[in-house]
Amino acid sequence: MITELRFHDVPSMSESTRYYDGELLFADNITSVPKLMRVFKVEFIAFVFCMSGEMELKLNSKPYRIKQHNALFVNANTVVDLLGHSDDFSCKVCGLTPDSGLSFINKSLFETIMQIHEHPVVQLTESEVTLVMKYYELLDFKMANPEMSYDKEAMSLIVKACAYDLLACVGRHLDVEKQGMLRQGDKLFRRFLALLADNEDCSRSVSSFADDLCVSPKYLTTICRQRSNKTAGELIALSMVGRIKQMLLYSDLSIKEISAQLGFTNLSFFGKYVKKHLGQSPNAYRRANGYGR
């Protein structure tokens, strides 16, 4: 049976973990993490930037080699087989939970994300390497100087900004027009994600999305589970929760106004929805996460 490497296991397994807050992780290397296992299943999203040396590995049985200035993207539920690495191999690692990843990825990045499944290793240019290192330098500075606004929200925003730029860089290297490379299920999943990102009427119904895609809700859920290990309903909820978090923390709208804008029929139902997914009432979530400071 393949060992599962869960997100919250990594800090206790690796001395190289520099930052961890339950949703985001930043580490200096990965060679010390899987000491007891060569083959394992990653339960989170990871970006690995090779600083020096080389590493050979398989992702879902497909072989890859990463070398200096390569960017490697590992999606959640990927089976990794570490084949070996050179003595001088070193890297930087950013990890995030699938939930936090979905909450900030927008429509313009979905094409790139779908292509990454087929092309997870990209050679960055000199200017792109400089950009990546600037982000790491900023993260290093924040961690070395916690008195200078070293908090979860600030770290989250830096990592997310880095992810945006990295995905944009990767998009420039990939030919996103080669739609023929995608199977029908991949195309449907990509169209669903695009609708989910656009979702102007804030629909939370699987049937509504299925109707727009001209498929049955059951088939849409099957495709989503195959591609992401989550149902269509779970992905819709994750997207909605991401919107709710952003509006609660970064808008001056009242709870009632946010509820109305997001299409909830009444304030009571909105409060129950937020409590179910965030574990707190809307007002409590605002207070706990520093809204208005």
Secondary structure per residue as TSV (DSSP state, phi and psi in degrees):
chain	resnum	aa	ss	phi	psi
A	1	M	-	360.0	135.3
A	2	I	-	-75.1	131.6
A	3	T	E	-71.2	137.4
A	4	E	E	-96.7	125.2
A	5	L	E	-94.8	101.2
A	6	R	-	-87.2	155.2
A	7	F	G	-57.5	-46.7
A	8	H	G	-75.9	-5.7
A	9	D	G	-81.6	-26.3
A	10	V	H	-60.8	-46.8
A	11	P	H	-56.9	-37.3
A	12	S	H	-78.2	-14.1
A	13	M	H	-98.4	-14.9
A	14	S	-	-136.4	125.9
A	15	E	T	-73.4	-11.9
A	16	S	T	-83.2	-4.7
A	17	T	E	-66.7	121.3
A	18	R	E	-96.5	-33.2
A	19	Y	E	-146.4	138.5
A	20	Y	E	-155.0	129.7
A	21	D	-	-132.4	13.1
A	22	G	S	97.9	-23.2
A	23	E	S	-122.4	-29.3
A	24	L	E	-126.6	148.8
A	25	L	E	-141.9	139.9
A	26	F	E	-134.4	123.5
A	27	A	E	-134.5	154.3
A	28	D	S	-83.5	-22.0
A	29	N	-	-160.9	168.0
A	30	I	S	-122.6	-6.9
A	31	T	T	-66.2	-22.5
A	32	S	T	-90.4	-9.2
A	33	V	T	-72.3	-56.6
A	34	P	T	-92.7	45.9
A	35	K	T	-58.0	-33.7
A	36	L	T	-97.6	4.0
A	37	M	-	-150.9	132.4
A	38	R	S	-89.4	-37.4
A	39	V	E	-113.1	128.9
A	40	F	E	-153.7	161.2
A	41	K	E	-106.7	123.9
A	42	V	E	-84.6	126.9
A	43	E	-	-99.0	16.4
A	44	F	S	-146.6	177.2
A	45	I	E	-95.7	133.9
A	46	A	E	-134.7	140.6
A	47	F	E	-116.0	125.8
A	48	V	E	-118.2	123.7
A	49	F	E	-110.9	117.2
A	50	C	E	-78.4	120.1
A	51	M	E	-86.0	-39.4
A	52	S	E	-159.0	164.2
A	53	G	S	71.5	-162.7
A	54	E	E	-141.4	155.1
A	55	M	E	-140.1	138.8
A	56	E	E	-109.3	138.2
A	57	L	E	-157.3	169.2
A	58	K	E	-121.7	139.6
A	59	L	E	-116.0	115.3
A	60	N	T	51.0	45.7
A	61	S	T	75.9	-1.0
A	62	K	E	-98.5	125.8
A	63	P	E	-77.1	144.0
A	64	Y	E	-143.3	154.3
A	65	R	E	-127.7	127.8
A	66	I	E	-110.2	141.3
A	67	K	E	-135.1	-176.3
A	68	Q	T	-51.9	130.9
A	69	H	T	70.5	17.5
A	70	N	E	-86.3	144.0
A	71	A	E	-106.5	128.4
A	72	L	E	-116.5	126.7
A	73	F	E	-110.1	125.7
A	74	V	E	-117.4	116.1
A	75	N	-	-82.4	160.4
A	76	A	T	-60.2	148.2
A	77	N	T	68.1	27.2
A	78	T	E	-96.1	133.9
A	79	V	E	-87.3	121.7
A	80	V	E	-109.6	132.1
A	81	D	E	-121.7	107.2
A	82	L	E	-82.6	116.0
A	83	L	E	-91.5	-23.0
A	84	G	E	149.2	164.9
A	85	H	E	-148.8	157.8
A	86	S	-	-72.9	160.7
A	87	D	T	-63.4	-27.7
A	88	D	T	-96.1	13.5
A	89	F	-	-67.2	132.1
A	90	S	E	-148.7	153.9
A	91	C	E	-156.1	169.6
A	92	K	E	-116.6	143.7
A	93	V	E	-130.5	132.1
A	94	C	E	-118.3	131.4
A	95	G	E	-127.4	149.8
A	96	L	E	-149.5	154.0
A	97	T	-	-72.1	152.1
A	98	P	H	-56.5	-36.0
A	99	D	H	-63.3	-47.3
A	100	S	H	-69.9	-31.3
A	101	G	H	-65.0	-45.5
A	102	L	H	-67.2	-27.9
A	103	S	H	-70.8	-18.4
A	104	F	H	-122.1	-2.9
A	105	I	-	-80.1	126.8
A	106	N	-	-103.2	178.6
A	107	K	G	-57.9	-38.2
A	108	S	G	-66.4	-16.3
A	109	L	G	-99.6	-6.6
A	110	F	H	-64.8	-38.1
A	111	E	H	-58.3	-46.0
A	112	T	H	-63.2	-43.8
A	113	I	H	-60.5	-42.3
A	114	M	H	-63.9	-37.3
A	115	Q	H	-71.2	-30.1
A	116	I	H	-61.2	-30.4
A	117	H	T	-57.6	-35.4
A	118	E	T	-92.0	-23.9
A	119	H	-	-134.4	74.0
A	120	P	-	-77.5	-10.4
A	121	V	E	-114.1	127.0
A	122	V	E	-132.7	135.3
A	123	Q	E	-85.8	119.2
A	124	L	-	-84.9	151.5
A	125	T	-	-78.8	171.1
A	126	E	H	-59.4	-43.2
A	127	S	H	-68.3	-35.1
A	128	E	H	-69.4	-37.4
A	129	V	H	-61.7	-43.1
A	130	T	H	-59.5	-42.0
A	131	L	H	-61.3	-46.8
A	132	V	H	-59.8	-45.0
A	133	M	H	-66.3	-31.6
A	134	K	H	-63.6	-40.6
A	135	Y	H	-64.2	-43.5
A	136	Y	H	-64.7	-38.0
A	137	E	H	-62.5	-39.9
A	138	L	H	-65.5	-43.6
A	139	L	H	-62.1	-42.1
A	140	D	H	-60.1	-44.2
A	141	F	H	-62.9	-43.3
A	142	K	H	-61.5	-42.4
A	143	M	H	-72.3	-29.1
A	144	A	H	-80.3	-16.9
A	145	N	-	-130.9	68.8
A	146	P	T	-62.6	-20.6
A	147	E	T	-70.7	-15.0
A	148	M	T	-96.5	69.5
A	149	S	T	57.2	44.2
A	150	Y	-	-85.6	91.5
A	151	D	-	-137.7	169.5
A	152	K	H	-60.0	-44.0
A	153	E	H	-65.5	-41.9
A	154	A	H	-64.5	-44.6
A	155	M	H	-63.3	-40.1
A	156	S	H	-60.6	-44.1
A	157	L	H	-65.4	-37.6
A	158	I	H	-65.6	-47.1
A	159	V	H	-63.9	-39.3
A	160	K	H	-67.8	-39.0
A	161	A	H	-63.2	-40.6
A	162	C	H	-61.4	-43.0
A	163	A	H	-62.6	-42.5
A	164	Y	H	-56.5	-50.0
A	165	D	H	-65.2	-39.5
A	166	L	H	-64.5	-43.1
A	167	L	H	-64.9	-36.4
A	168	A	H	-64.5	-41.0
A	169	C	H	-61.5	-46.6
A	170	V	H	-62.0	-40.3
A	171	G	H	-57.6	-33.1
A	172	R	H	-72.2	-22.2
A	173	H	H	-90.4	-19.8
A	174	L	S	-101.7	146.8
A	175	D	-	-88.5	90.8
A	176	V	T	-75.5	-1.2
A	177	E	T	-85.6	-10.4
A	178	K	-	-79.3	69.8
A	179	Q	G	-68.2	-21.8
A	180	G	G	-63.8	-18.1
A	181	M	G	-71.9	-20.0
A	182	L	S	-90.6	136.1
A	183	R	-	-73.1	166.2
A	184	Q	H	-58.3	-40.7
A	185	G	H	-62.7	-39.1
A	186	D	H	-64.0	-42.1
A	187	K	H	-63.2	-42.3
A	188	L	H	-64.0	-43.7
A	189	F	H	-63.1	-40.4
A	190	R	H	-64.1	-41.8
A	191	R	H	-65.1	-38.2
A	192	F	H	-63.0	-45.2
A	193	L	H	-62.7	-38.0
A	194	A	H	-64.3	-43.2
A	195	L	H	-62.7	-39.2
A	196	L	H	-64.7	-39.6
A	197	A	H	-69.7	-33.8
A	198	D	H	-81.8	-41.2
A	199	N	-	0.8	61.4
A	200	E	T	-66.9	-30.2
A	201	D	T	-88.8	5.5
A	202	C	-	57.1	38.5
A	203	S	-	-64.9	140.9
A	204	R	-	-118.4	13.1
A	205	S	-	-100.2	126.1
A	206	V	H	-61.4	-38.2
A	207	S	H	-60.8	-38.5
A	208	S	H	-62.6	-45.5
A	209	F	H	-67.5	-40.5
A	210	A	H	-62.3	-40.0
A	211	D	H	-62.7	-42.6
A	212	D	H	-63.1	-30.3
A	213	L	H	-94.9	-1.5
A	214	C	T	59.9	41.1
A	215	V	S	-134.5	170.2
A	216	S	-	-81.5	152.8
A	217	P	H	-56.5	-37.5
A	218	K	H	-64.4	-42.7
A	219	Y	H	-67.7	-40.6
A	220	L	H	-61.1	-43.5
A	221	T	H	-64.3	-38.4
A	222	T	H	-62.2	-46.0
A	223	I	H	-63.4	-43.1
A	224	C	H	-63.0	-41.4
A	225	R	H	-66.0	-38.6
A	226	Q	H	-66.1	-38.8
A	227	R	H	-87.6	-25.6
A	228	S	H	-133.1	-4.2
A	229	N	S	64.5	19.6
A	230	K	S	-132.2	151.4
A	231	T	-	-76.4	165.9
A	232	A	H	-59.9	-41.3
A	233	G	H	-62.0	-38.5
A	234	E	H	-67.4	-39.5
A	235	L	H	-67.0	-39.4
A	236	I	H	-62.3	-44.1
A	237	A	H	-63.4	-41.1
A	238	L	H	-62.4	-42.8
A	239	S	H	-63.0	-44.5
A	240	M	H	-64.7	-41.9
A	241	V	H	-63.2	-36.8
A	242	G	H	-60.9	-42.0
A	243	R	H	-65.0	-42.3
A	244	I	H	-61.6	-45.4
A	245	K	H	-57.8	-47.0
A	246	Q	H	-61.9	-43.4
A	247	M	H	-72.3	-35.1
A	248	L	H	-67.9	-36.9
A	249	L	H	-94.7	-25.8
A	250	Y	H	-123.9	16.0
A	251	S	-	-128.7	157.9
A	252	D	-	-95.7	11.1
A	253	L	-	-69.4	148.1
A	254	S	-	-72.1	165.0
A	255	I	H	-58.8	-40.6
A	256	K	H	-63.6	-40.8
A	257	E	H	-68.5	-39.0
A	258	I	H	-64.1	-43.6
A	259	S	H	-57.3	-44.9
A	260	A	H	-66.9	-43.8
A	261	Q	H	-63.6	-31.5
A	262	L	T	-90.1	7.0
A	263	G	T	81.6	19.1
A	264	F	-	-81.8	140.1
A	265	T	S	-69.3	-29.3
A	266	N	S	-155.6	163.8
A	267	L	H	-65.5	-35.2
A	268	S	H	-63.4	-44.3
A	269	F	H	-64.9	-39.0
A	270	F	H	-61.3	-45.2
A	271	G	H	-60.4	-41.3
A	272	K	H	-66.4	-38.1
A	273	Y	H	-64.4	-45.4
A	274	V	H	-64.9	-43.4
A	275	K	H	-61.8	-38.2
A	276	K	H	-65.0	-42.9
A	277	H	H	-93.8	-25.8
A	278	L	H	-112.6	-7.6
A	279	G	S	76.8	5.1
A	280	Q	S	-144.9	161.2
A	281	S	-	-71.5	161.2
A	282	P	H	-55.0	-45.2
A	283	N	H	-65.6	-40.5
A	284	A	H	-65.1	-38.4
A	285	Y	H	-64.4	-40.9
A	286	R	H	-60.2	-48.1
A	287	R	H	-64.8	-42.5
A	288	A	H	-67.4	-23.7
A	289	N	T	-110.0	21.3
A	290	G	T	76.1	23.7
A	291	Y	T	-61.0	132.5
A	292	G	T	86.3	1.2
A	293	R	-	-73.1	360.0
